[in-house]
Amino acid sequence: MYRLVSSGLLMCTVLLCAMTVVEAKKCSRFVTAQMRGNAVENAKRFDWAAGTQKAAVSAAEPWANLSDEELWEMVPSNELPWDIHTNKEAGCPNCGQGIQKYGNYPWKIDYWNKPWKIMCPNCGESYPKNDFYAFYKTALDEHGLFRKHLGDRSLLFNADHPDPKDPLHKLYVDDGYGMVDEKGNRHSAIAYYVDWGLWPQIYRGLDALSRAYTLTDDPRYAHKCAVLLDRIADVFPDMYVAKLAELGFQRSYAGPPWYGRIELWTGNYRTKAYAYDHVYDGIRDDSELVRFCSQKAAQCKLADKSSIEKICHHIEDHVLLEILKACKEGDINGNTGYTHMVVTVAAIALDREKTTEE
């Protein structure tokens, strides 16, 4: 994976066979303290290593500069849908099939500068036309999770046509479950944004922050990564397609019924597992992480997070064990070899007696 601290499937296999399994996780396994130390020393001695380290730090800064609260709030509940298309048959609500020449997943997303919008690369129109984030904030329940039925629906209007008497007042308005165009076609604008914009940024954050920690040994990056992982552990157990379908969301394209986990790409599961193991050493003495997570747990009526041990077990039980369970039951089922890789990485990251061996 890295020139400084290489890892991969071969390393997974070797470690899984050779490591000593203990009752509770003791240390990072993929990138050890010695390996992090080597990376830091190499960066002092070699230009190539210094350049790699600098690039990793630069990539992590957008997330490292966010507050813990902002990172925690990035992670949505399962009730906010995902969709890989908006409406393949109808295309763009404005230019129709003109968008198709830009590929199978053509919509542009600028997460940092234009959040909660998707942009047509052909005509430049952005959707949805309402301020979805304003609605989103009113739809959070006591646990800080999005529940569509709680949202203030008076906020669901076309910002370009604010007059309720305007016939376009409700056009291109998305409450998370789709918007309707002038021809009556439904488009999954927000669900597309969640699938291709929001969650990918979360995973990029996990990867960038954990990588920066392995190459700098700076616990600041481990802390920020752990904030994301802790919140993901709150929502991940419910992230099943069937539960989303029960809420009434219908995907925008035809095909066999969905089943299993929402995320289609096995790399997302490996990212979560790698990230946890990579930053584990860096959070063992993180009193600020305990303060923040325990405060959020009390505020949002969540599980006890009053110690590092409880936070780590929360992540292990509700992310890593959930991944292993889903692989065993066929709810994560990637292309040949990829599910095996997910199992191997999650098992090593878990580092728990009997379970890891199994």
C-alpha positions as CSV (number, residue, x, y, z in Angstrom):
1,M,0.0,0.0,0.0
2,Y,2.8,2.4,0.9
3,R,6.4,2.5,0.0
4,L,7.2,3.5,3.6
5,V,5.0,0.9,5.3
6,S,3.8,-1.6,2.7
7,S,0.8,-3.8,3.3
8,G,-1.5,-5.9,1.2
9,L,-3.2,-9.3,0.8
10,L,0.1,-11.1,1.2
11,M,0.9,-9.2,4.4
12,C,-2.6,-10.0,5.6
13,T,-2.1,-13.7,5.1
14,V,1.3,-13.7,6.7
15,L,0.1,-11.7,9.7
16,L,-3.0,-13.8,10.1
17,C,-1.0,-17.0,10.3
18,A,1.9,-15.6,12.4
19,M,0.6,-13.1,14.9
20,T,-0.2,-14.0,18.5
21,V,-3.9,-13.5,19.1
22,V,-4.9,-12.1,22.5
23,E,-8.2,-11.6,24.3
24,A,-8.3,-7.9,23.6
25,K,-6.6,-5.8,21.0
26,K,-3.2,-4.6,22.2
27,C,-1.7,-2.7,19.4
28,S,-1.8,-1.7,15.7
29,R,-1.0,-4.7,13.5
30,F,-0.7,-3.6,9.9
31,V,1.5,-0.6,10.6
32,T,3.3,-1.1,13.9
33,A,4.9,1.4,16.2
34,Q,8.3,0.4,14.8
35,M,7.1,0.9,11.3
36,R,5.7,4.3,12.1
37,G,9.0,5.2,13.7
38,N,10.9,4.0,10.5
39,A,8.6,6.2,8.4
40,V,9.3,9.3,10.5
41,E,13.1,8.7,10.4
42,N,13.0,8.0,6.7
43,A,11.2,11.3,6.1
44,K,14.1,13.0,7.9
45,R,16.8,11.2,5.8
46,F,15.3,10.8,2.3
47,D,13.7,13.3,-0.1
48,W,11.3,10.6,-1.5
49,A,10.1,9.7,2.0
50,A,9.7,13.4,3.0
51,G,7.7,14.0,-0.2
52,T,5.5,11.0,0.6
53,Q,4.9,12.2,4.1
54,K,4.2,15.8,3.0
55,A,1.6,14.5,0.4
56,A,-0.1,12.4,3.1
57,V,-0.3,15.3,5.5
58,S,-1.7,17.6,2.7
59,A,-4.3,15.0,1.8
60,A,-5.5,14.7,5.4
61,E,-5.7,18.4,6.2
62,P,-9.2,19.1,4.9
63,W,-10.5,16.6,7.5
64,A,-8.0,17.4,10.2
65,N,-9.0,21.0,10.1
66,L,-12.7,20.2,10.8
67,S,-13.9,20.3,14.4
68,D,-14.8,17.0,16.1
69,E,-18.4,18.1,15.9
70,E,-18.2,18.7,12.1
71,L,-16.7,15.3,11.5
72,W,-19.2,13.5,13.7
73,E,-22.1,15.3,11.9
74,M,-20.8,14.2,8.5
75,V,-22.0,10.6,9.1
76,P,-25.7,10.2,8.2
77,S,-28.2,7.5,9.3
78,N,-29.3,4.6,7.1
79,E,-32.6,6.5,6.5
80,L,-30.8,8.9,4.2
81,P,-30.9,6.8,0.9
82,W,-28.1,5.8,-1.5
83,D,-28.5,5.5,-5.3
84,I,-25.9,5.0,-8.0
85,H,-28.1,6.8,-10.6
86,T,-30.6,9.6,-10.6
87,N,-32.8,8.4,-13.5
88,K,-30.9,6.8,-16.4
89,E,-33.9,6.8,-18.7
90,A,-34.8,10.5,-18.2
91,G,-31.3,11.8,-17.9
92,C,-30.9,15.4,-16.7
93,P,-34.1,17.2,-15.9
94,N,-33.0,20.1,-18.0
95,C,-31.0,18.7,-21.0
96,G,-32.3,15.1,-21.0
97,Q,-30.0,12.6,-22.7
98,G,-27.4,15.3,-23.3
99,I,-25.8,14.2,-20.1
100,Q,-25.2,10.6,-21.2
101,K,-22.1,11.4,-23.2
102,Y,-20.3,12.0,-19.9
103,G,-20.5,8.4,-18.8
104,N,-22.5,6.0,-16.7
105,Y,-22.2,8.1,-13.5
106,P,-21.9,11.6,-15.1
107,W,-23.1,14.0,-12.4
108,K,-20.5,16.3,-10.9
109,I,-20.2,16.8,-7.1
110,D,-18.2,19.5,-5.3
111,Y,-18.5,18.4,-1.7
112,W,-16.5,21.2,-0.1
113,N,-17.8,24.1,-2.1
114,K,-21.3,23.1,-3.2
115,P,-22.7,20.6,-0.6
116,W,-25.9,18.7,-1.1
117,K,-26.0,19.5,-4.9
118,I,-25.3,17.5,-8.0
119,M,-24.3,19.3,-11.2
120,C,-24.9,18.4,-14.8
121,P,-21.6,18.4,-16.7
122,N,-23.5,19.1,-20.0
123,C,-25.8,22.1,-19.2
124,G,-24.5,23.2,-15.8
125,E,-27.8,22.9,-13.9
126,S,-27.7,22.0,-10.2
127,Y,-30.2,19.9,-8.3
128,P,-32.1,19.8,-6.1
129,K,-33.4,23.3,-6.1
130,N,-34.3,23.3,-2.4
131,D,-31.9,23.9,0.5
132,F,-31.8,20.2,1.5
133,Y,-29.4,20.8,4.4
134,A,-31.8,23.1,6.1
135,F,-34.5,20.4,5.9
136,Y,-31.9,17.7,7.0
137,K,-31.1,19.6,10.2
138,T,-34.8,19.7,11.3
139,A,-35.1,16.0,10.6
140,L,-32.6,14.7,13.2
141,D,-34.0,12.6,16.0
142,E,-32.8,12.5,19.6
143,H,-29.9,10.3,18.6
144,G,-28.8,12.8,15.9
145,L,-30.0,10.6,13.1
146,F,-31.9,11.6,10.0
147,R,-35.6,10.6,10.1
148,K,-37.4,12.0,7.1
149,H,-40.8,12.2,8.8
150,L,-39.4,14.6,11.5
151,G,-38.3,17.2,9.0
152,D,-39.9,20.6,8.6
153,R,-41.6,20.3,5.2
154,S,-42.2,24.0,5.0
155,L,-38.5,24.2,4.0
156,L,-39.1,22.0,1.0
157,F,-39.5,24.5,-1.8
158,N,-37.6,25.7,-4.9
159,A,-35.3,28.5,-3.7
160,D,-35.5,30.1,-7.2
161,H,-39.3,30.3,-6.8
162,P,-39.9,31.1,-3.1
163,D,-43.5,32.4,-3.6
164,P,-45.9,29.6,-2.6
165,K,-48.3,30.8,-5.4
166,D,-45.6,30.2,-8.0
167,P,-46.4,27.0,-10.0
168,L,-42.7,26.1,-9.9
169,H,-42.5,26.5,-6.1
170,K,-42.3,22.7,-5.5
171,L,-40.4,21.8,-8.7
172,Y,-37.1,19.9,-8.3
173,V,-37.6,19.6,-4.6
174,D,-36.0,16.6,-2.9
175,D,-36.6,15.5,0.7
176,G,-34.0,12.8,0.4
177,Y,-36.2,10.3,-1.3
178,G,-36.3,11.9,-4.8
179,M,-37.6,14.9,-6.7
180,V,-40.0,15.2,-9.7
181,D,-39.3,17.0,-12.9
182,E,-41.8,18.9,-15.1
183,K,-42.7,15.6,-17.0
184,G,-43.4,13.8,-13.8
185,N,-40.2,11.8,-13.8
186,R,-38.6,11.0,-10.4
187,H,-34.9,11.7,-9.9
188,S,-32.8,10.5,-7.0
189,A,-30.7,13.7,-6.6
190,I,-29.9,13.6,-2.9
191,A,-29.5,9.8,-2.9
192,Y,-27.0,10.1,-5.7
193,Y,-25.2,12.8,-3.7
194,V,-25.1,10.5,-0.7
195,D,-23.7,7.6,-2.7
196,W,-21.2,9.5,-4.8
197,G,-20.5,12.5,-2.7
198,L,-21.1,12.2,1.1
199,W,-20.0,8.7,1.9
200,P,-17.0,8.7,-0.5
201,Q,-15.8,11.8,1.4
202,I,-16.1,10.0,4.7
203,Y,-14.1,7.1,3.4
204,R,-11.5,9.4,1.9
205,G,-11.3,11.1,5.3
206,L,-10.7,7.8,7.1
207,D,-8.1,6.8,4.6
208,A,-6.3,10.1,4.5
209,L,-6.3,10.6,8.3
210,S,-5.1,7.1,9.1
211,R,-2.4,7.2,6.4
212,A,-1.2,10.6,7.7
213,Y,-0.9,9.0,11.2
214,T,1.1,6.1,10.0
215,L,3.6,8.4,8.3
216,T,3.9,11.1,11.0
217,D,3.1,9.3,14.2
218,D,1.1,12.4,15.0
219,P,-1.9,11.5,17.3
220,R,-3.9,14.5,16.0
221,Y,-4.7,12.5,12.8
222,A,-5.5,9.4,14.8
223,H,-8.0,11.4,17.0
224,K,-9.9,12.8,14.0
225,C,-10.1,9.4,12.3
226,A,-11.4,7.9,15.5
227,V,-14.2,10.5,15.7
228,L,-15.4,9.4,12.3
229,L,-15.1,5.7,13.2
230,D,-17.0,6.1,16.4
231,R,-19.9,7.8,14.7
232,I,-19.9,5.2,11.9
233,A,-20.2,2.5,14.5
234,D,-23.4,4.2,15.7
235,V,-25.1,3.8,12.3
236,F,-23.4,0.9,10.6
237,P,-25.4,-2.0,12.1
238,D,-28.6,-0.7,10.4
239,M,-27.1,-0.2,7.0
240,Y,-29.0,-2.9,5.2
241,V,-30.8,-2.4,1.9
242,A,-34.0,-4.2,3.1
243,K,-34.3,-1.6,6.0
244,L,-34.1,1.2,3.5
245,A,-36.7,-0.4,1.2
246,E,-39.0,-0.7,4.2
247,L,-38.9,3.0,4.5
248,G,-40.3,3.4,1.0
249,F,-37.2,4.3,-1.0
250,Q,-37.1,2.9,-4.5
251,R,-33.9,3.0,-6.4
252,S,-33.8,4.8,-9.8
253,Y,-32.9,1.8,-12.0
254,A,-34.4,-1.6,-12.8
255,G,-32.9,-4.9,-11.8
256,P,-33.3,-7.7,-9.2
257,P,-34.3,-6.8,-5.7
258,W,-31.5,-5.5,-3.4
259,Y,-30.4,-7.5,-0.5
260,G,-27.5,-7.4,2.0
261,R,-25.4,-4.3,2.9
262,I,-26.0,-1.0,1.2
263,E,-22.4,-0.5,0.2
264,L,-21.6,-2.3,-3.1
265,W,-17.8,-1.8,-3.1
266,T,-15.9,-4.1,-0.8
267,G,-13.1,-1.5,-0.6
268,N,-15.2,0.6,1.7
269,Y,-15.2,-2.2,4.3
270,R,-11.5,-2.6,4.1
271,T,-11.1,1.1,4.5
272,K,-13.0,1.1,7.8
273,A,-11.0,-1.9,9.1
274,Y,-7.6,-0.6,8.0
275,A,-8.3,2.8,9.4
276,Y,-9.2,1.4,12.9
277,D,-6.1,-0.7,13.1
278,H,-3.8,2.0,11.7
279,V,-4.9,4.6,14.4
280,Y,-5.4,2.2,17.3
281,D,-2.0,3.0,18.9
282,G,-2.6,6.7,18.5
283,I,-5.9,6.8,20.5
284,R,-4.9,4.7,23.5
285,D,-4.2,7.7,25.7
286,D,-6.6,10.2,24.0
287,S,-8.5,11.7,26.8
288,E,-10.0,14.4,24.5
289,L,-11.6,11.6,22.4
290,V,-13.2,10.2,25.5
291,R,-14.4,13.6,26.5
292,F,-16.0,14.3,23.1
293,C,-17.5,10.8,22.5
294,S,-18.9,10.5,26.0
295,Q,-20.4,14.0,25.7
296,K,-22.0,13.1,22.4
297,A,-23.2,9.8,23.9
298,A,-24.9,11.6,26.7
299,Q,-26.4,14.3,24.5
300,C,-27.7,11.8,21.9
301,K,-28.6,8.9,24.3
302,L,-26.1,6.5,22.8
303,A,-24.1,3.6,24.3
304,D,-21.6,4.2,27.1
305,K,-18.4,5.8,25.7
306,S,-16.7,6.8,29.0
307,S,-13.3,5.3,28.3
308,I,-11.0,4.4,25.4
309,E,-11.8,0.7,26.0
310,K,-15.5,1.3,25.6
311,I,-15.0,3.4,22.5
312,C,-12.8,0.8,20.9
313,H,-15.2,-2.0,21.8
314,H,-18.0,0.0,20.3
315,I,-16.1,0.3,17.0
316,E,-15.0,-3.3,17.0
317,D,-18.4,-4.7,17.9
318,H,-20.4,-2.5,15.6
319,V,-18.1,-2.2,12.6
320,L,-15.6,-5.0,12.5
321,L,-17.8,-7.8,13.9
322,E,-20.6,-6.5,11.7
323,I,-18.4,-6.8,8.6
324,L,-17.4,-10.4,9.5
325,K,-20.9,-11.4,10.2
326,A,-22.1,-9.9,6.9
327,C,-19.4,-11.7,5.0
328,K,-20.3,-15.0,6.6
329,E,-24.0,-14.6,5.8
330,G,-23.5,-13.4,2.2
331,D,-24.6,-9.8,2.9
332,I,-21.2,-8.6,1.7
333,N,-20.4,-10.5,-1.5
334,G,-17.8,-9.0,-3.8
335,N,-16.0,-10.1,-6.9
336,T,-13.8,-13.2,-6.7
337,G,-11.2,-12.8,-3.9
338,Y,-12.5,-9.4,-2.6
339,T,-14.8,-10.8,0.1
340,H,-11.9,-12.9,1.3
341,M,-9.7,-9.9,1.5
342,V,-12.4,-8.0,3.5
343,V,-12.6,-10.9,6.0
344,T,-8.8,-11.1,6.4
345,V,-8.4,-7.4,7.0
346,A,-11.3,-7.1,9.4
347,A,-10.1,-10.2,11.3
348,I,-6.6,-8.8,11.7
349,A,-7.9,-5.4,12.7
350,L,-10.2,-7.0,15.3
351,D,-7.3,-9.0,16.8
352,R,-9.6,-10.9,19.1
353,E,-9.0,-14.4,20.4
354,K,-11.0,-17.2,18.7
355,T,-13.0,-14.8,16.5
356,T,-9.9,-13.7,14.5
357,E,-8.6,-17.3,14.3
358,E,-12.0,-18.4,12.9
